[in-house]
């Protein structure tokens, strides 16, 4: 496993205010705290690297300031979360070995997921690292759950073959977790690529990488960090936080 002492890590949380499926979801409160702050605090609590929120919104930036979370303003017309991550990284003008794109709708995040994904870079073929977990039958047709197709080795690792939103059967498919890790070079390579037809059609930015033969390595983890895509998801997360209190 890559050790934090040997590799510097920057966790960037892209935070666009306007979301399609659940309006302004990143500022919706979970037990009194905006979701984006919950995500940032979870990332900070891993103690694995520096954390910054990259947002197109002064409102989100002000929320970050109140909670002493570092943030940076990015343009509103950026194509994808990873493009927003790259913009923020370049603005920082500091070099990191690995850059994490952590989705802003993962308010409960396990340190082990991040550590296991970082360890994928022990393989020099890895250009992008990400994570998966078991896929439930009820998720087959759920377009909010992204599916990754991969053949795993005995270490529960493998290179991605495809990503999609709906499937007919689960053979070689897993639940994809909203986490991407890049080296400086692979992040720069990704953002210089044009959006692919599959990326636009499926609304999955990782297809830009696959369609241009970039190697995305995946690791299977035990738990699904619950994401918030719908109002129902938000209600479940709020209930979970109340129970855990």
N, C-alpha and C positions, 0 to 999 in steps of 0.2 A: 504493500500500500504506500502511496505517496505520502510523505510526512510533511506536515505544515512547515516544519523548520527548514526543509529543503526546497519547497516550492511555495512561492507567494501566491495567494489566492485573493481575487476580488469578486465579491458577489454583487451583481447589479440586478435590481428589480425594476423591469420596465413597467411603467404605470400610466397608461392612457386613461384619461378621465371618462371619456365616452365609450361605453362597451355596448355591444350589439344585443346580447341575449338578456343581460340584466343591467338596466340603466344605472350608471355611476356606481357600480358595485364596489369599487375599491375604497369609496368613502363611507360605505354603509357600516354601521357599528355592530360589533360583536362584543357583548358584555360591556358596552360603553366605550369601546375603542375602535376606531376606524380599521377596516380590514387591512389596508396597506401597512398600517403601523403594526398590526399583529404579525404580518408576514416578515416585516423588517426586524421586529424583535426576535422572532424565531430564528432568523438568519444570524443575528448578532449573538444569540445565545449558543449557537454551535461553536463559537470561538475558533472558527477555522480560517477566517480572513476578514478583510475590510468589507463593509456593506454600504451600498449607496442606492438610493431610489432615483431612477431616471424617468422624469415625468414631463408631460406637455401642459401641466396645470399648475397655476400659481396656488390654487386652493390646496392641492395635494402637497405642494412644497411647504406651504404654511403649516399644514398639519405635521409634517416631518420636523419642521423647526421647533414646534411646541414640544415635541417628544425627543428632541436632540438626536434625530436621525439625519444623517447626511443625505443631501439630495442635489440634483442638478436639473435645470430646465432644458428640454429638448424641443425641437420644432414639432408642430402638430401633424405635418404631412409625411412623417416617416412611414415607410412601407410595412415594417414588421417589428416585433419585439426585439429581435436580434439586431436589426438596423439601429434601433433606439439604444441598445446596449453599446454598440460600437461607437455611436456618436458621443455617448457619455464617457466611454473609456478614452477616446481621443482628447476630449476636453480636459480630462484629469491630468494628462501629460505625465503620468507615472507608469512605469513598466511593471507588469505582473506576469508571472509564468502561466497562470490559468485564470480565465475569466468565466464566471458562472452567470448564466441567464436564468434567474429564478422567477417563475411566474408569480404575479401579484395576487393570485386568487388561491394561494395555498397557506391559509392561516395557521395550520398545524403542521410543522415540518420536523422530521426526524433527522438528527445529526448523522445517523448511520447511512441514510440514503445518500447524502452528500459525500460522505467518506468513501462509500463503495463506488460511486460514480467517478470520483477523483482518481481512484486506483486504476481505472481503465487506461489511464495515460502511461502506465508501465509498459503497455504495448505501443511501440513506436508507429504502428499503422493507424492508431486512433487519431482522427482529426477532430471529431466531435464525440463527447461522451454524454450518455443519457441513461435513463432507468425505466424499468418495466416491472410489472407484478402480474399475478394471475388475473385472468379475465373471467368475469361471471357471465353466465348465460343471459341474464337480464340486461347486460350491457351491449349485446350483439348489435341491436338496432338503434342504440342511443347515440345520436350524432355528437353529443357533448363529450363522449368518452372516445378519445383517439386510440386506435389500435395499431400496434407495431407488429410487423411480421418478421420473425427471426428464428434461426435454428441455433439453440444454445449448446455450448460445450459442457463438460463436466464441472466447470467452475461457474456455471450459470451466466455465461457471457457469450455474446455473438454479435456479428455485424448486421445492421438493419437491412432488410430486403425491401420492405414497403411500409407505408403508413396510410391508413384510411379511417373513415368514420363509421361505416357499417360493414358487417360481414355476415356470411351465411353459416359458417362453422368455425370453430375456434382453433383448428389445427395450425400450429406455428404462430398463432396470434396471441398477443398479450396486451394488457392495459398499459398505455404509455403515460408516464409521469412527466409533468410539465417542468422539466429541468434540462438545461443544456450546458455543457462545459466545453470551452474552446481554449486552444493555445492562442497566443497573440497572432501567429501566422494564419491559423485556420479561421479565426474570426475575421481577419482582414480579407482573406480569400472569399469567404462567404458573402460579405456585403458588397464585394465588387462584381458578383454574379448578378445577371438580370433575373427577375422573377420568372420562374418557369410556369408553363401552362398548368401543370398539376398543382403547383403552389396556389395559383389563383383560383382554380376550379374547386379544389378541396379545402381551401382556406387553411393550409398547413404549410408553414414556412420551411419545415424540415425537408419537404419535397424539393425545394430549390437545391439543397445539398445533394440529395440522392440523385436527382436528375442530372447533376453535373459530376457524378461519380466520386463525391466526397464520402469518406468512410465514417459512418456513425456507429460507434460501438455501444451496445446496450448491456446493462447488468440487471439481473432479476433480483428484486428485494422482496421482503416478506410482506410489508405493509403498504397500503395505498394512502399517501397523504391526501386527505379529503380536499377536493377543489370545489370552488363555488362558481357554478355556471348559471344557475337558475335561482328563482326565489325559494323554491323547495330546498335546494342545497343550503341556502343561507339560513333557513329555519332550522335545519338539522344541525348546522355548525353552532348556531346560537344555543340550541338545546344542549349540545355536547359541552360547551363552555360552562353553562349553568350547572350541569351535573358534576363537572370536574372541580368546580369551586368548592 
